[in-house]
């Protein structure tokens, strides 16, 4: 079951959903619109390796904007720190942004319950598109859970700004491969 905008507002006021900074004008009928943070990461290697830390460069989006190029992956982040110990957040791009050919969160839209941070966005442009810091870029919905809740305490907890993949830590820790 998805929360309506009215319920999102009520749960933020009750402390069961965290959104900071919070702007009531960003509450939609069944979602909350979030903004793009100023920092971007871009991988610098031609081939990325899931078993190794991949080199990347970090830079700031200037006030006059930055043009994302096709065939590149950019890691951005939400301006807001968001999360919940009660509901499962799912994030998506806003339809007005998708209509410009910008993928905002390529495939990893499910945010674990208990995750509380600025969320890293995987940005991919179909054609060159200019983005700006602080622009409305995506929306988050909140979903009710059924069953016992185990809160997220993983490798991206409390992250601020964009974080590159840390998939190389999964094999090292034996995550989901029968060794843990």
C-alpha positions as CSV (number, residue, x, y, z in Angstrom):
1,X,0.0,0.0,0.0
2,X,1.4,3.4,-1.0
3,X,1.0,6.5,1.2
4,X,-0.9,9.5,-0.1
5,X,0.6,12.9,0.0
6,X,-1.5,13.7,3.1
7,X,-0.2,10.7,4.9
8,X,3.4,11.5,3.9
9,X,3.0,14.9,5.5
10,X,1.4,13.4,8.6
11,X,4.2,10.8,8.9
12,X,6.9,13.5,8.4
13,X,5.3,15.6,11.2
14,X,5.1,12.4,13.4
15,X,8.8,11.6,12.8
16,X,8.2,8.3,11.0
17,X,9.5,9.6,7.7
18,X,12.6,11.8,7.6
19,X,13.0,14.5,4.9
20,X,15.4,17.3,5.6
21,X,15.1,20.0,4.4
22,X,11.4,19.5,4.1
23,X,9.2,21.7,1.9
24,X,5.4,21.0,2.2
25,X,5.0,22.4,-1.4
26,X,6.9,19.3,-2.7
27,X,4.2,17.0,-1.4
28,X,2.3,15.5,-4.3
29,X,-0.9,13.3,-4.3
30,X,1.1,10.1,-3.6
31,X,4.8,11.2,-3.5
32,X,7.3,13.8,-2.5
33,X,9.4,15.7,-5.1
34,X,13.1,15.9,-4.2
35,X,16.0,18.1,-5.5
36,X,19.3,17.4,-7.1
37,X,22.4,18.1,-5.0
38,X,25.4,20.1,-6.3
39,X,28.0,17.3,-6.5
40,X,28.5,14.8,-9.3
41,X,30.8,11.8,-9.6
42,X,31.9,10.3,-12.9
43,X,33.9,7.1,-13.3
44,X,37.2,7.7,-15.2
45,X,38.0,4.1,-16.2
46,X,36.9,2.8,-19.6
47,X,35.9,-0.5,-18.2
48,X,34.3,-0.8,-14.7
49,X,35.0,-3.8,-12.5
50,X,32.5,-5.0,-10.0
51,X,35.2,-6.6,-7.9
52,X,37.4,-3.5,-7.5
53,X,37.1,0.0,-6.4
54,X,36.7,2.1,-9.6
55,X,38.4,5.5,-10.0
56,X,36.2,8.5,-10.4
57,X,36.4,12.3,-10.4
58,X,34.2,14.6,-8.4
59,X,33.0,18.0,-9.4
60,X,30.4,20.6,-8.6
61,X,27.4,21.6,-10.9
62,X,27.8,25.3,-11.5
63,X,24.9,27.6,-11.0
64,X,24.7,28.0,-14.8
65,X,24.2,24.3,-15.1
66,X,26.1,21.3,-16.5
67,X,25.4,19.4,-19.7
68,X,25.2,15.6,-19.2
69,X,26.5,13.7,-22.2
70,X,25.0,10.5,-23.6
71,X,26.9,7.2,-23.1
72,X,28.2,8.4,-19.7
73,X,27.1,7.6,-16.2
74,X,27.0,10.4,-13.7
75,X,26.4,9.8,-10.0
76,X,24.4,12.7,-8.4
77,X,22.6,12.9,-5.1
78,X,19.5,14.2,-3.4
79,X,19.7,17.5,-1.7
80,X,17.5,16.1,1.0
81,X,18.4,13.5,3.7
82,X,15.5,11.0,3.6
83,X,14.5,7.7,5.0
84,X,12.2,5.8,7.3
85,X,12.3,3.0,9.9
86,X,8.6,2.4,9.2
87,X,8.1,2.6,5.4
88,X,10.0,1.5,2.3
89,X,10.9,4.4,0.1
90,X,11.0,3.9,-3.7
91,X,12.4,6.7,-5.9
92,X,11.8,7.6,-9.5
93,X,12.5,10.4,-11.9
94,X,9.8,13.0,-12.3
95,X,7.9,12.6,-15.6
96,X,8.9,16.1,-16.8
97,X,12.5,15.0,-16.5
98,X,12.0,11.7,-18.1
99,X,10.4,13.5,-21.1
100,X,13.8,15.1,-21.6
101,X,15.4,11.7,-21.9
102,X,17.1,11.8,-18.5
103,X,17.1,8.6,-16.5
104,X,17.4,9.6,-12.9
105,X,17.7,6.3,-11.1
106,X,18.5,3.7,-13.6
107,X,17.5,0.5,-11.9
108,X,18.1,0.7,-8.2
109,X,14.8,2.4,-7.1
110,X,14.2,0.5,-3.9
111,X,15.6,2.1,-0.8
112,X,16.0,-0.2,2.2
113,X,13.9,0.5,5.2
114,X,16.1,2.1,7.8
115,X,18.4,3.8,5.3
116,X,18.8,7.5,6.2
117,X,21.0,9.6,4.0
118,X,21.2,11.6,0.8
119,X,20.5,9.1,-1.9
120,X,22.9,8.6,-4.8
121,X,21.2,9.0,-8.2
122,X,22.4,7.2,-11.3
123,X,22.0,9.8,-14.1
124,X,22.0,8.8,-17.7
125,X,21.1,11.1,-20.6
126,X,19.7,9.9,-23.9
127,X,20.9,13.1,-25.5
128,X,22.7,16.1,-24.1
129,X,20.7,17.7,-21.3
130,X,21.6,20.6,-19.0
131,X,20.9,20.1,-15.3
132,X,21.1,22.5,-12.4
133,X,21.9,22.2,-8.7
134,X,18.7,22.3,-6.6
135,X,16.4,21.5,-9.5
136,X,13.4,19.2,-8.9
137,X,14.6,15.9,-10.4
138,X,12.8,13.0,-8.8
139,X,10.0,11.8,-6.5
140,X,9.9,9.4,-3.6
141,X,6.9,7.2,-2.6
142,X,6.5,5.4,0.7
143,X,5.2,1.9,1.0
144,X,3.8,0.0,4.0
145,X,5.5,-3.3,4.9
146,X,4.2,-6.5,6.2
147,X,6.1,-8.7,8.6
148,X,9.0,-8.1,11.0
149,X,11.2,-5.2,10.1
150,X,15.0,-5.5,9.9
151,X,16.6,-2.1,9.5
152,X,19.3,-1.4,6.9
153,X,22.8,-1.1,8.4
154,X,24.7,-1.5,5.1
155,X,27.7,0.0,3.4
156,X,25.9,3.2,2.2
157,X,24.2,4.1,5.5
158,X,24.5,7.8,6.5
159,X,26.1,8.7,3.1
160,X,26.2,12.3,2.1
161,X,26.7,13.3,-1.5
162,X,27.1,10.8,-4.3
163,X,28.8,7.5,-3.5
164,X,30.4,5.2,-6.1
165,X,29.6,1.5,-6.2
166,X,31.0,-0.5,-3.3
167,X,30.0,-3.8,-4.9
168,X,33.6,-5.0,-4.4
169,X,32.9,-5.3,-0.7
170,X,30.1,-7.8,-1.2
171,X,32.3,-10.7,-2.3
172,X,34.9,-9.8,0.3
173,X,32.3,-10.1,3.1
174,X,30.7,-13.2,1.6
175,X,27.3,-11.4,1.2
176,X,24.6,-13.7,-0.3
177,X,27.1,-16.3,-1.6
178,X,26.8,-18.8,1.1
179,X,30.0,-17.9,3.0
180,X,28.4,-15.6,5.5
